[in-house]
């Protein structure tokens, strides 16, 4: 047998074929969605030295010790495997009781989620066909605009300027024969506005008339500085209620929330979860049992502290900025002074080591900017001072 030798690389003929570029294979649905403006600011924050970061929509407090201990115990006890797609029965039972007590619903379906963001996606996948329209209020949480595009649905923003309130007449005017879903978020990200019982009642009548499903995103319900109102009790067969633990308990990285709604829709969402998120993180589910089995976690002091932060921001900026006082969450959405855009104002703030989110990330307009006051009081005071200084020097 003749031994075949391979040519030495230095003597091999040069390959002249074109280098393959995979760019042309990227789906249009991906190209149609820009990277989140919020994430761009996060990336910028990583490059600055000790910035005053008023951009991050994440609590500045740690997970309460009883929850951390319960998580550790779950991991050490081997609760690290897949759970049923819909979630563990021990957690579903108290959630169902709580939902029934707060909404008056008789037998809601419950699905434990990998955060409420998963609930937004699964709801849309279960309810929307290509070409269907989904309504939401402008300003909006960024996912409301972009996720419908992934399934071929059409996002329709309903203007709420200048007061950011829920105007039933504007919702009614935006409805077409293709409208299938309305998204509400109260308290709101990015404005902090909380919806009233009167506003919700008016919109519930419209939803019933047009047979719309309503997705009620209530992730910030604990950060409500007056009585929290939900549309869920008004629409027992037409509402999916999303709640979560990330913001309330500082466990954003644990990815845990739940959806409640009509059994037939929750069943479809659960089926879709099998092929996407599979199940919510097992240790986090077992840790959340602490909230229903003991009284060791009291977030009242934290909520009170955030109310004071809200007042500090609104009062501190009142002389230079037009602000609709927020009723909840941990955001303020001031109007930019002068004739500059929010993007231009934010650039000036960044030059002074203060990070904000320009309004065009959350809106069709670029006239406001979002402040997150989920930050220590001293840093917050410094940020307020710098923003006022910029405003004073604005033509």
JOBELGI-V17470 format. One record per backbone hydrogen bond with DSSP energy under -1.0 kcal/mol. CO is the residue of the C=O (numbers start at 1). NH is the residue of the N-H. If there is no record, write none. Layout:
BEGIN
co = [CO/CO]
nh = [NH/NH]
END
This chain:
BEGIN
co = [8/22/23/27/28/30/36/37/38/39/40/41/42/44/51/52/52/54/56/64/65/66/67/68/69/70/71/72/73/74/75/78/84/86/88/88/89/91/92/93/94/95/96/97/98/99/100/109/111/113/113/116/117/118/119/120/121/122/123/124/129/132/133/133/134/135/136/138/141/142/143/147/148/148/149/152/154/156/158/160/167/168/169/170/176/178/180/181/182/184/188/192/192/193/196/197/198/199/200/201/202/203/204/205/206/207/213/214/215/216/217/218/220/222/223/231/232/235/238/240/241/242/243/245/251/256/257/258/259/260/261/262/263/265/266/267/268/269/270/273/273/277/281/282/283/284/287/288/289/289/290/299/300/301/302/303/304/305/306/307/308/309/310/311/312/313/317/317/322/327/330/332/334/341/342/343/344/345/346/347/349/349/350/353/355/357/358/359/362/366/367/368/370/371/373/376/377/378/379/380/381/382/383/384/385/386/387/388/389/391]
nh = [11/25/26/31/32/33/40/41/42/43/44/45/46/47/53/54/355/372/58/68/69/70/71/72/73/74/75/76/77/79/78/80/87/112/91/92/93/95/96/97/98/99/100/101/102/103/104/261/259/115/257/120/121/122/123/124/125/126/127/128/132/154/180/181/156/183/158/160/144/146/147/150/151/153/152/131/134/136/138/164/171/172/173/174/179/133/213/135/215/217/192/327/328/188/200/201/202/203/204/205/206/207/208/209/210/212/182/240/184/242/186/221/223/224/329/234/235/238/214/216/260/218/258/249/254/245/113/243/111/241/109/266/267/269/270/271/272/273/274/276/278/279/285/286/287/288/290/291/292/293/294/303/304/305/306/307/308/309/310/311/312/313/314/315/316/317/320/321/335/225/373/371/369/345/346/347/348/349/350/351/352/354/353/52/54/370/361/362/140/342/336/359/357/332/375/380/381/382/383/384/385/386/387/388/389/390/391/392/393/394]
END
